[in-house]
Amino acid sequence: MKTRLEKHKVCDQCFAISIISNDCVCSYGKYKTIELEFDVCDCCGNLISDGNPANTKFNEDQIKNHNEKTN
């Protein structure tokens, strides 16, 4: 399967593209975002890995920077 990376702004708490967790702050509509890369199927355009962020250097750096700012 051929895939591509796409960047999306996601909730900075659960990293979900859409509201997934009713317990997360994103379900209340007021949340900060972080930009992360996701694997997307070239053929159908669906997210791969159940919508979890891709394992990339970009994402590692983004999450590290986010954690440093919030701690």
C-alpha positions as CSV (number, residue, x, y, z in Angstrom):
1,M,0.0,0.0,0.0
2,K,1.4,3.4,-1.0
3,T,1.0,6.2,1.5
4,R,1.8,9.9,1.9
5,L,2.2,12.2,4.9
6,E,-0.3,14.9,5.5
7,K,0.0,17.6,8.2
8,H,-3.1,18.3,10.3
9,K,-3.8,20.6,13.2
10,V,-4.9,18.5,16.1
11,C,-5.9,18.8,19.8
12,D,-2.7,19.3,21.8
13,Q,-4.0,16.9,24.5
14,C,-5.2,13.8,22.7
15,F,-3.6,14.5,19.2
16,A,-6.8,13.5,17.5
17,I,-7.9,15.0,14.2
18,S,-11.5,14.9,15.2
19,I,-13.2,14.6,18.6
20,I,-12.6,11.1,19.7
21,S,-12.6,11.2,23.5
22,N,-15.5,12.7,25.4
23,D,-13.2,13.3,28.3
24,C,-10.7,15.4,26.4
25,V,-10.8,19.2,26.3
26,C,-11.3,19.1,22.6
27,S,-14.8,17.8,23.1
28,Y,-15.7,21.2,24.7
29,G,-14.6,23.1,21.6
30,K,-11.9,25.3,23.3
31,Y,-8.5,23.8,22.9
32,K,-5.0,24.6,21.7
33,T,-3.7,22.8,18.6
34,I,-0.5,21.3,17.5
35,E,0.5,20.4,13.9
36,L,1.4,16.7,13.3
37,E,1.9,14.4,10.4
38,F,-0.4,11.5,9.6
39,D,0.0,8.6,7.2
40,V,-2.7,8.7,4.5
41,C,-3.5,6.0,1.9
42,D,-2.7,7.3,-1.6
43,C,-5.5,5.2,-3.1
44,C,-8.5,6.1,-0.9
45,G,-7.3,9.0,1.2
46,N,-8.1,7.3,4.5
47,L,-5.9,7.7,7.5
48,I,-3.7,4.8,8.4
49,S,-3.1,3.4,11.9
50,D,-6.5,4.3,13.3
51,G,-5.8,8.0,13.0
52,N,-2.7,7.9,15.2
53,P,0.1,10.3,14.3
54,A,2.9,8.9,12.1
55,N,6.2,7.9,13.6
56,T,8.3,10.8,12.1
57,K,11.1,13.1,13.3
58,F,8.8,16.0,12.6
59,N,6.2,14.6,15.1
60,E,8.8,13.8,17.7
61,D,10.1,17.4,17.5
62,Q,6.6,18.9,17.7
63,I,5.6,16.8,20.7
64,K,8.9,17.5,22.4
65,N,8.6,21.2,21.9
66,H,5.0,21.1,23.1
67,N,5.9,19.2,26.3
68,E,8.7,21.6,27.1
69,K,6.3,24.5,26.8
70,T,3.6,22.9,29.0
71,N,6.0,21.7,31.8
